[in-house]
Amino acid sequence: MAELESESAVHRFLFSNFAVFCLNELQDDLKIFKKLMETADLTKPHTWYPFDRPVKRKVNEEASDNDDIKTTRHFWLTSEADEELEGKEGKKNWTKVDPNCIHLDV
């Protein structure tokens, strides 16, 4: 038990000295961290929302086909081929998914 008490006293001594060191030597870093924590607090949107709105954002548009369009095109192309049994199966499965056979192209 005496070891635990002395260990806890050592921890208190080290922590208090470390805290004093941080407050004296790392003031700039602590200010930056505090500002970051204030701006990143999502529990108070009324404080950050007015500052967040005017921020200019870059919109990235993906010009390539996504997987859904590729799959749809594959179903229709293979279903039109007479010699491919796989295509007929694909169209049959696609008809189950989309009974109206409405082809959507983006």
Long-range contacts (C-beta under 8 A, 24 or more apart in sequence): 69-105, 69-106, 72-103, 72-104, 76-103
